Each structure stands twice: as C-alpha cells, then as structure tokens.
C-alpha cells in the first residue's frame, strides 16, 4: 500500500474508527461512508482501531519525547488518572501539542500497519 494511503488509514484509526480500503484503487472510506455490502466485499480491506494498550503505549512514547519538562509532567499526570485517553486528549490540546501528537500518532500507526 502507498504511504499516503497508510497515512489516511492511520488518521482514521487514530481517531478510533474502522475504515476500509479499496484493494485496487486504494481509496479509503470510513465505515459510515461505505455500504455494508461493500464492507463485506472482497474488494475491500478492513482496518479496525488499535487495541487500547497499544494506543496507551503510543501516548506514553509521545509523553517521553516531549522536551519541555512542564508539558511532559502534565501529560504524565493525565495518563495516571481515570479516563487517561480523554484526559490526555484534552491536555494535549490545552498545552498546544495537538499537532505534534497527531503527527507522532500517525507515524507510529503507519509503522504498525507496515508490519
């Protein structure tokens, strides 16, 4: 699969949604934009969101990569409380690291998809 296709898939999976890729055209569809018949068709490859422990590991890796100690501490704290996924997401936006986080997450998911 082309790198651009993998990045599109990674973006959808990173947001927690299932997606489908047309095996011939490599066109990517989120689940709500493709019929059930197409979803079940052999013409499409399906991708399901990553297990939570994998995503949590990516969040921990990102946190460790943050150079600013104050920001890193805030992210570490977000991971230790209840609802770490929600807290992490809110914190990453609050401290203006959302773009860095999304790029990091996408890169890690692409690597996972490449095997």
C-alpha positions as CSV (number, residue, x, y, z in Angstrom):
1,X,0.0,0.0,0.0
2,X,1.2,3.5,-0.8
3,X,2.5,5.7,2.1
4,X,-0.3,8.2,1.5
5,X,-2.9,5.5,1.8
6,X,-1.4,4.3,5.1
7,X,-1.3,7.8,6.5
8,X,-5.0,8.2,5.7
9,X,-5.9,4.9,7.3
10,X,-3.7,5.8,10.3
11,X,-5.6,9.1,10.7
12,X,-8.9,7.4,10.8
13,X,-7.7,4.6,13.1
14,X,-6.1,7.2,15.4
15,X,-9.5,8.7,15.9
16,X,-10.9,5.4,16.9
17,X,-12.8,4.5,13.8
18,X,-12.9,1.5,11.5
19,X,-12.0,2.1,7.8
20,X,-11.9,0.3,4.5
21,X,-9.5,0.5,1.6
22,X,-10.4,-0.5,-1.9
23,X,-7.7,-3.0,-2.8
24,X,-7.5,-1.8,-6.5
25,X,-7.7,2.0,-6.2
26,X,-6.5,2.3,-2.5
27,X,-9.4,4.8,-1.9
28,X,-10.0,5.0,1.8
29,X,-13.5,5.1,3.4
30,X,-14.6,5.5,7.0
31,X,-17.3,3.0,8.0
32,X,-20.1,5.4,7.7
33,X,-19.2,6.3,4.1
34,X,-19.4,2.8,2.6
35,X,-22.3,0.4,2.3
36,X,-22.5,-2.8,4.4
37,X,-22.3,-4.8,1.1
38,X,-19.1,-3.1,0.2
39,X,-17.7,-3.5,3.7
40,X,-18.2,-7.3,3.4
41,X,-16.9,-7.4,-0.2
42,X,-13.6,-9.0,-1.0
43,X,-12.7,-5.8,-2.9
44,X,-12.1,-4.0,0.4
45,X,-9.6,-4.5,3.1
46,X,-10.8,-3.5,6.6
47,X,-8.8,-1.9,9.3
48,X,-10.1,-1.8,12.9
49,X,-8.9,0.7,15.6
50,X,-5.8,-0.4,17.6
51,X,-6.2,-2.1,21.0
52,X,-6.2,0.4,23.9
53,X,-3.0,-0.9,25.3
54,X,-1.2,-0.2,22.0
55,X,-2.7,3.4,21.9
56,X,-1.7,3.9,25.5
57,X,1.8,2.8,24.7
58,X,2.0,5.4,21.9
59,X,0.7,8.0,24.3
60,X,3.5,7.1,26.7
61,X,6.1,7.3,24.0
62,X,4.9,10.7,22.9
63,X,5.0,11.9,26.5
64,X,8.5,10.7,26.9
65,X,9.5,12.5,23.7
66,X,8.2,15.9,24.9
67,X,11.2,18.1,25.8
68,X,9.5,20.7,27.9
69,X,9.5,19.3,31.4
70,X,6.4,21.1,32.4
71,X,4.4,19.9,29.4
72,X,5.8,16.4,29.9
73,X,4.7,16.4,33.5
74,X,1.2,17.5,32.7
75,X,0.9,14.7,30.1
76,X,2.3,12.1,32.6
77,X,-0.3,13.3,35.1
78,X,-3.1,12.9,32.6
79,X,-2.1,9.3,31.9
80,X,-2.3,8.4,35.6
81,X,-5.8,9.5,36.4
82,X,-9.1,7.9,35.5
83,X,-10.0,8.2,31.8
84,X,-6.4,8.6,30.6
85,X,-7.4,8.7,26.9
86,X,-9.9,11.6,27.4
87,X,-7.6,13.4,29.8
88,X,-4.6,13.0,27.5
89,X,-6.5,14.4,24.5
90,X,-7.8,17.4,26.5
91,X,-4.3,18.1,27.9
92,X,-2.5,17.8,24.6
93,X,-4.9,20.4,23.1
94,X,-4.6,22.6,26.2
95,X,-0.8,22.8,26.1
96,X,-0.8,23.3,22.3
97,X,0.8,20.0,21.4
98,X,-2.1,18.5,19.4
99,X,-0.5,18.9,16.0
100,X,2.7,17.2,17.3
101,X,0.7,14.4,18.9
102,X,-1.4,13.7,15.8
103,X,1.7,13.6,13.6
104,X,3.5,11.3,16.1
105,X,0.5,9.0,16.4
106,X,0.1,8.8,12.7
107,X,3.7,7.9,12.2
108,X,3.6,5.2,14.8
109,X,0.3,3.7,13.4
110,X,1.8,3.7,9.9
111,X,4.8,1.7,11.2
112,X,2.4,-0.8,12.8
113,X,0.4,-1.1,9.6
114,X,3.6,-1.7,7.6
115,X,4.4,-4.6,10.0
